[in-house]
Amino acid sequence: MVHCSPLVEEPKPVGARFSSLQVFVHPCRHEWFEKNPISLVRHSAKRQKLPDVLELDEVKKLLAELENPTRVLVFLTAATGLRVSEALGLKWSDFDFSDRQILLSRAVLHQQLGNMKTEASQKPVPMDGALLDSLRDWSREAPYRQKGDWVFASPAMGGKQPYWPETLLKCHVHRTAKRLGITKVLGWHSFRRTLARLLGGSNEDVRTVQELMRHANSRLTLDVYAQALTPAKRAAHRRLVGLIQTTAETAHGPTWSRAEEAIDASA
């Protein structure tokens, strides 16, 4: 088992508590500024590029190199789509190993205990196969494994709080990815996106994908399908290419034939 260096209680960045627009509200209220200098700045909600998503073999390589608890956390988020705040909010009492499911009831963000993101987020999550085995193994290895203990309890904090997600990400995931030659920009949400793309590219129906991803509505799930190269998309593309090819051959066929006839006639 690998321990990161002792954790430091990192202060929350200003951006986590205030938007850039809100920073100047207080000075304006006290008339230190005539108006908010940020109010006319355009904020684009459009992404500059699509977030990086891992290939399946890249996930396998990471899991082969990582050690617990980071390995279990990566496996859990990649195989279930749990948000890292939900995974870090897990206690051993949330695991029903006999029914092979995880019961979600809390999330931990910046070491603050909170509720789940949506009602759909609270639905039980299945755990089977190798993931079930890995979690069982971790339940025996973890330094804190009582029912009320955090699954990813930080030894540096005496088990009273979970790890900071940035610590495991930077200390282990990023370093291992670099060593493996994975140059993609990775965050904890990368593993949820990876699962979404794998499900979107499979033959699973929309309802099943929505349940597994715990999306609040089907529109989010349909967005997953829109971004994935599903078998249906490939089949449609193949038919279209065949149609274009057939049309092109038909258009050029008569011209070629008349040329051949002219050559034959002159001969």
C-alpha positions as CSV (number, residue, x, y, z in Angstrom):
1,M,0.0,0.0,0.0
2,V,1.3,3.4,-0.9
3,H,0.9,6.5,1.3
4,C,1.3,10.0,-0.1
5,S,3.3,12.6,1.7
6,P,1.5,14.0,4.8
7,L,-1.5,15.9,3.8
8,V,-1.7,19.7,4.3
9,E,-5.1,21.3,4.9
10,E,-5.2,23.1,1.6
11,P,-7.2,26.3,1.7
12,K,-10.1,26.5,-0.7
13,P,-9.2,28.6,-3.8
14,V,-11.1,31.9,-4.1
15,G,-12.7,30.5,-7.2
16,A,-14.3,27.7,-5.3
17,R,-16.3,30.2,-3.1
18,F,-16.8,33.2,-5.4
19,S,-17.1,33.7,-9.1
20,S,-14.9,36.4,-10.6
21,L,-18.1,38.5,-10.8
22,Q,-18.9,38.2,-7.1
23,V,-15.4,39.2,-6.0
24,F,-16.2,42.9,-6.6
25,V,-19.7,42.9,-5.2
26,H,-18.6,44.0,-1.7
27,P,-16.4,46.9,-2.9
28,C,-19.3,48.1,-5.1
29,R,-21.7,47.9,-2.2
30,H,-19.4,50.2,-0.2
31,E,-18.9,52.5,-3.2
32,W,-15.2,51.8,-3.6
33,F,-16.0,51.2,-7.3
34,E,-18.6,52.9,-9.3
35,K,-19.4,49.6,-11.1
36,N,-18.2,46.1,-11.2
37,P,-15.2,46.0,-13.5
38,I,-16.0,42.4,-14.5
39,S,-19.6,43.0,-15.5
40,L,-18.8,43.7,-19.1
41,V,-16.3,40.9,-19.5
42,R,-17.6,38.2,-21.8
43,H,-17.7,34.7,-20.3
44,S,-17.9,31.9,-22.8
45,A,-19.5,28.7,-21.6
46,K,-18.2,26.9,-24.7
47,R,-15.4,24.5,-24.2
48,Q,-12.2,25.2,-26.2
49,K,-11.8,21.5,-26.8
50,L,-13.4,18.2,-25.8
51,P,-12.1,16.7,-22.6
52,D,-9.6,13.9,-22.8
53,V,-11.0,10.4,-22.6
54,L,-8.9,7.3,-21.9
55,E,-8.8,4.3,-24.2
56,L,-9.7,1.0,-22.6
57,D,-6.1,-0.3,-22.9
58,E,-4.9,2.9,-21.1
59,V,-7.2,2.3,-18.2
60,K,-5.9,-1.3,-18.0
61,K,-2.3,-0.1,-18.0
62,L,-3.0,2.3,-15.2
63,L,-4.7,-0.3,-13.1
64,A,-1.7,-2.7,-13.6
65,E,0.7,-0.1,-12.3
66,L,-1.2,1.7,-9.6
67,E,-1.2,0.5,-6.0
68,N,-4.0,0.8,-3.4
69,P,-5.8,2.9,-2.4
70,T,-5.3,4.8,-5.7
71,R,-5.8,1.7,-7.8
72,V,-9.2,0.8,-6.1
73,L,-10.4,4.4,-6.4
74,V,-9.5,4.5,-10.2
75,F,-11.1,1.1,-10.7
76,L,-14.2,2.2,-8.8
77,T,-14.7,5.5,-10.7
78,A,-13.9,3.9,-14.1
79,A,-16.2,0.9,-13.7
80,T,-19.2,2.6,-12.0
81,G,-18.9,6.3,-13.1
82,L,-19.0,7.5,-9.5
83,R,-18.0,11.1,-9.2
84,V,-14.9,11.4,-7.0
85,S,-16.8,13.3,-4.3
86,E,-19.3,10.4,-4.2
87,A,-16.4,7.8,-4.0
88,L,-14.6,9.7,-1.2
89,G,-17.9,10.0,0.7
90,L,-18.2,6.2,0.9
91,K,-18.1,4.4,4.2
92,W,-17.8,0.6,4.6
93,S,-21.4,0.5,5.8
94,D,-22.4,1.6,2.3
95,F,-21.2,-1.7,0.8
96,D,-23.6,-4.6,0.5
97,F,-21.3,-7.4,-0.6
98,S,-24.0,-10.1,-0.4
99,D,-26.3,-8.2,-2.8
100,R,-23.2,-6.8,-4.7
101,Q,-24.3,-3.2,-4.6
102,I,-23.2,0.2,-3.3
103,L,-25.7,2.4,-1.5
104,L,-25.0,6.1,-1.9
105,S,-26.1,8.7,0.6
106,R,-23.4,11.4,0.8
107,A,-20.6,13.2,-1.0
108,V,-17.4,14.8,0.3
109,L,-16.2,17.9,-1.6
110,H,-13.2,19.9,-0.3
111,Q,-13.6,17.9,2.9
112,Q,-17.1,19.3,3.3
113,L,-19.8,16.7,3.8
114,G,-22.8,17.2,1.5
115,N,-25.7,15.6,-0.2
116,M,-25.8,13.8,-3.5
117,K,-26.0,15.9,-6.7
118,T,-29.4,14.7,-7.8
119,E,-32.1,12.2,-6.8
120,A,-30.9,9.9,-9.6
121,S,-27.4,10.0,-8.1
122,Q,-28.7,8.2,-5.0
123,K,-29.7,5.0,-6.8
124,P,-27.7,1.9,-5.8
125,V,-24.7,1.1,-7.9
126,P,-23.8,-2.5,-9.0
127,M,-20.4,-4.0,-8.3
128,D,-19.5,-7.3,-9.8
129,G,-16.6,-9.4,-11.0
130,A,-13.1,-8.0,-10.6
131,L,-14.3,-4.8,-9.1
132,L,-16.1,-6.7,-6.3
133,D,-13.0,-8.7,-5.7
134,S,-10.8,-5.6,-5.5
135,L,-13.1,-3.9,-3.1
136,R,-13.3,-7.0,-0.9
137,D,-9.5,-7.2,-0.9
138,W,-9.3,-3.5,0.0
139,S,-11.8,-4.0,2.9
140,R,-9.2,-6.5,4.4
141,E,-6.1,-4.3,3.7
142,A,-7.4,-0.9,4.5
143,P,-6.0,0.6,7.7
144,Y,-9.5,1.8,8.7
145,R,-12.1,-0.9,7.9
146,Q,-14.8,-0.7,10.6
147,K,-18.4,-0.1,9.4
148,G,-18.3,3.6,10.2
149,D,-14.9,4.2,8.6
150,W,-14.2,6.0,5.4
151,V,-13.3,3.6,2.6
152,F,-10.6,6.0,1.5
153,A,-9.6,7.3,4.9
154,S,-6.4,9.3,5.1
155,P,-3.8,7.9,7.5
156,A,-2.2,11.4,7.7
157,M,-5.5,12.6,9.2
158,G,-5.9,9.6,11.5
159,G,-8.7,8.2,9.4
160,K,-11.0,11.1,10.4
161,Q,-11.4,12.3,6.9
162,P,-10.9,10.9,3.4
163,Y,-7.9,11.7,1.2
164,W,-7.8,14.9,-0.7
165,P,-8.6,13.9,-4.3
166,E,-5.9,16.1,-5.7
167,T,-3.3,14.3,-3.5
168,L,-4.0,10.8,-5.0
169,L,-4.3,12.3,-8.5
170,K,-1.1,14.2,-8.5
171,C,1.0,11.8,-6.3
172,H,0.0,8.7,-8.2
173,V,-2.3,8.9,-11.2
174,H,-0.4,11.7,-13.0
175,R,3.0,10.2,-12.2
176,T,2.0,6.7,-13.3
177,A,0.4,8.0,-16.5
178,K,3.5,10.0,-17.4
179,R,5.7,6.9,-16.8
180,L,3.4,4.9,-19.1
181,G,3.5,7.5,-21.8
182,I,-0.1,8.7,-21.4
183,T,0.0,12.4,-22.3
184,K,-3.7,13.1,-21.9
185,V,-4.9,15.7,-19.4
186,L,-6.4,13.6,-16.6
187,G,-8.7,14.5,-13.8
188,W,-11.0,12.3,-11.7
189,H,-13.9,13.0,-14.0
190,S,-11.9,11.6,-16.9
191,F,-12.8,8.1,-15.6
192,R,-16.5,8.9,-15.6
193,R,-16.3,10.2,-19.1
194,T,-14.4,7.1,-20.2
195,L,-17.2,4.9,-18.9
196,A,-19.8,7.1,-20.6
197,R,-18.0,6.7,-23.9
198,L,-17.6,3.0,-23.6
199,L,-21.3,2.6,-22.8
200,G,-22.2,4.9,-25.6
201,G,-20.2,2.9,-28.0
202,S,-21.7,-0.4,-27.0
203,N,-25.0,-1.9,-27.9
204,E,-26.6,-1.0,-24.6
205,D,-30.0,0.7,-24.8
206,V,-30.4,4.3,-23.7
207,R,-32.3,3.4,-20.5
208,T,-29.6,1.1,-19.3
209,V,-26.9,3.6,-19.9
210,Q,-29.0,6.3,-18.1
211,E,-29.4,4.0,-15.1
212,L,-25.7,3.1,-14.9
213,M,-24.5,6.7,-15.3
214,R,-27.3,7.8,-12.9
215,H,-28.2,10.7,-15.2
216,A,-31.1,12.8,-14.0
217,N,-32.7,12.8,-17.5
218,S,-32.3,11.0,-20.8
219,R,-31.0,14.2,-22.6
220,L,-27.7,13.8,-20.8
221,T,-27.6,10.1,-21.9
222,L,-28.4,11.0,-25.5
223,D,-25.5,13.4,-25.4
224,V,-23.2,10.5,-24.5
225,Y,-24.5,8.7,-27.6
226,A,-24.0,11.8,-29.7
227,Q,-20.3,11.9,-28.8
228,A,-19.6,8.1,-29.2
229,L,-18.9,6.2,-32.4
230,T,-21.6,3.6,-31.8
231,P,-22.0,0.5,-34.0
232,A,-25.2,2.1,-35.4
233,K,-23.3,5.2,-36.4
234,R,-20.7,3.1,-38.1
235,A,-23.3,1.1,-39.9
236,A,-25.1,4.2,-41.1
237,H,-21.8,5.7,-42.3
238,R,-20.9,2.5,-44.1
239,R,-24.3,2.5,-45.9
240,L,-23.8,6.2,-46.9
241,V,-20.3,5.6,-48.2
242,G,-21.6,2.7,-50.2
243,L,-24.4,4.8,-51.6
244,I,-22.1,7.6,-52.6
245,Q,-19.7,5.1,-54.2
246,T,-22.5,3.5,-56.1
247,T,-23.8,6.9,-57.3
248,A,-20.3,7.9,-58.4
249,E,-19.7,4.7,-60.3
250,T,-23.1,5.1,-62.1
251,A,-22.3,8.7,-63.0
252,H,-18.9,7.8,-64.5
253,G,-19.9,4.5,-66.0
254,P,-21.7,5.7,-69.2
255,T,-18.9,8.2,-70.0
256,W,-16.3,5.5,-69.7
257,S,-18.4,3.2,-71.9
258,R,-18.9,5.7,-74.6
259,A,-15.2,6.4,-74.7
260,E,-14.4,2.8,-75.0
261,E,-17.0,2.4,-77.8
262,A,-15.4,5.4,-79.7
263,I,-12.0,3.8,-79.5
264,D,-13.4,0.5,-80.7
265,A,-15.2,2.2,-83.6
266,S,-12.1,4.0,-84.8
267,A,-10.1,0.8,-84.7
